[in-house]
Amino acid sequence: MEVYTVTVATGTSEYSGTNNYIYITLVGEKGESERTLLDNPGLDFCRGAVDEYKVTSPSPLGSLLLVRLEKQKFWVEDNWFCRYVTVQPPGGDKALVFPCYRWLLGDVKLEIREGTAKTAKDDSSPKLLAHRKAELEERKETYRWITWAPGIPRCIDAKTEADLPQDVRFDNEKRSDFEHSLHYALLELSLKKLAIMFGKSWSDLDDFKRIFWKLRSPIAEYCMEHWKEDRFFGYQCLNGSNPRMIRRCNQLPENFPVTPNMVQKSMAARTNLDKELKAGNIYLLDYAIMDGIPTNTIKGKPQYIAAPLCLLYQHPDEGLIPIAIQLDQTPGLDTPIFLPTDSPLAWLLAKIWVRHSEFQVFQVLSHLLRTHLVVEVFCVATLRQLPAVHPIYKLLTPHLRYTLEINCRGRTQLISADGIFKRVVSTGGDGLLILAQREYKVLTYRSLQPHIDFNERGVSQLPNYFYREHSLMLWEAIHSFVTGMVNLFYKSDLDVQKDMELQAWFREISQEGFTALPKFGLPSKLKDREELHTLLAVAIFTSTAQHAATNNGQFDWCAWVPNTPCTMRQPPPTDKDAVTMEMIMASLPDVGQSCVQMAITWHLGRTQPDAIPLGQYTEDYFTEDQALEVIDKFRKELKEIEANIMSQNEGLDLQYLFLLPSRVENSITI
């Protein structure tokens, strides 16, 4: 009689435990153990429990291949989350770890493999090869592609988050926190007291302070004090919520007829616009993508958008400052070019219009499309094509946590026909989808790689571009990390080419997820390890650092509503001399819209209570010593980056800390 010592670990989140019957069978190359009931129902398998048992076999099992878990109802159905199983073979051999991290729902059988990562070529056992095949067949039935709307990346087939499998749903604590935080924000804004004012304009700019109460942050307060300043406007182009829009301008666009005389007073002494263009000190924000987008109607009242062009100058003393703004793509008598030398109110309103366009672009394009929807493609492809034992599955899974549910909630609650954007945002409804479709047409794989993106935008030498500096540090660390991991399991480029599961995963990404995108720039197949390194770095960088850069600061930059308004209620001015404070107040969001903007950006941008920082892995998918060493090296590099960023921010009035590794979440969960 052979006796095996088995340890079973139950999940630590709420409702992970069970009082149902749990059975285990050990499956080896020479046979199976006895089917063993592991406990008296209700006594073991409590939340967070790690329980030990003895499992017997009439004869040696040889190398253990699988652990079969079974759950059966005892009195009432009670789901169970299993973290892992360890098995200590007879004779004192090293215990084997079988990672699980799955829910067992209903009367169900689940077979899990020992934790050593293996590609298909590493498996010679017919039983293990059959297990790989069966697992993927089941996953393909469970996780299906669907086209939510034409002209954007495809997504998971789920009408609401309730249709998702339990394994990719929020934990109960996460769900409760998510659903209560917006309610809390609205209460803090005293919406009940302000309800009588809904639909009305504020009287003056200081009135916005009435909602600037408990929901505030150091950056939001700084923003309130400095938002009118040109220097602060320029700073936000570099380090605000949409820091990837600015690009170097070597030649003025034909539809932006700025003359040197117009901006001469904005220039440093003994220089002019032509000289600064040649010197590479002129930059451009071009919101052409907004041109002609359908506008929203809120409570029967039309909202308005613009498609501005904004010229900026890297001044040797003042830093990056705006020097000319045109609010439409077509120049003409009714499309004036606003200048810092105009009346203060006219120049202020022009900048507000640029910032309003910024809200639309950063929320719909930089945030939703280029992080959430891009990462969902990797998520669905990974679930459909890579078995749990595959090294790339193990590598990516922690960086895909909760992404499917937050995206489903976004589609049903935020950007749906009756969602929050429809109620308060000028591009809500058809506009935001058309905006996303336009961006998707020009989305490229190269632009998702930060070092290439910065070079192509010509911004590699811009000073005080903290987003660029921190992004590149994190990109290098992530790329080094995935290179180390990939090279453990793929010893040559030929190994990459011959891994049919990996190639199927890649085809799903390029042909199923990013469908109808011929200029995206992915190759037809993965040819070598370097291509795999880069693809994985893109997936992890996008789901961590890039998402943090666009998401985490949205409350900071949007809480003071005039700085980044979600909508505008009057059309762009056509006469610079006619701008009044009454026109500005009539254009800015009304009381209700302002309250919702502040509440939703706080709700979405706040630190998540259960956030797992970049590089921290609470679920141990890898068990190999070499893999654990690569993870440890990655963590050390992130600590060095953290110290570097903190040192860089010492003494700054306005600190850029959004890409501190400790504040970058390991996946898109909000």
HUBEL-V217250 format. One record per run of one state. SS is the DSSP state (~ for helix, > for strand, _ for the rest). FROM is the first residue (numbers start at 1). LEN is the number of residues. If there is no record, write none. Layout:
# HUBEL-V217250
ss-><SS	SS>
from-><FROM	FROM>
len-><LEN	LEN>
This chain:
# HUBEL-V217250
ss-><_	>	_	>	_	>	_	>	_	>	_	>	_	>	_	>	_	>	_	~	_	~	_	>	_	>	_	~	_	~	_	~	_	~	_	~	_	~	_	~	_	>	_	~	_	~	_	>	_	~	_	>	_	>	_	>	_	>	_	>	_	>	_	>	_	>	_	~	_	~	_	~	_	~	_	~	_	~	_	~	_	~	_	~	_	~	_	~	_	~	_	~	_	>	_	~	_	~	_	~	_	>	_	~	_	~	_	>	_>
from-><1	2	11	21	29	31	33	36	38	50	58	64	73	80	89	96	105	108	114	120	123	126	143	145	147	155	157	161	164	166	169	172	189	191	198	205	212	218	227	230	240	247	249	260	267	273	280	282	287	288	291	297	299	301	303	304	305	309	316	319	327	332	333	335	336	337	339	344	386	391	398	403	415	420	425	430	443	446	449	450	458	466	490	493	499	500	514	529	552	554	559	561	564	568	569	576	579	581	588	591	606	613	614	625	650	661	664	665	666>
len-><1	9	10	8	2	2	3	2	12	8	6	9	7	9	7	9	3	6	6	3	3	17	2	2	8	2	4	3	2	3	3	17	2	7	7	7	6	9	3	10	7	2	11	7	6	7	2	5	1	3	6	2	2	2	1	1	4	7	3	8	5	1	2	1	1	2	5	42	5	7	5	12	5	5	5	13	3	3	1	8	8	24	3	6	1	14	15	23	2	5	2	3	4	1	7	3	2	7	3	15	7	1	11	25	11	3	1	1	5>
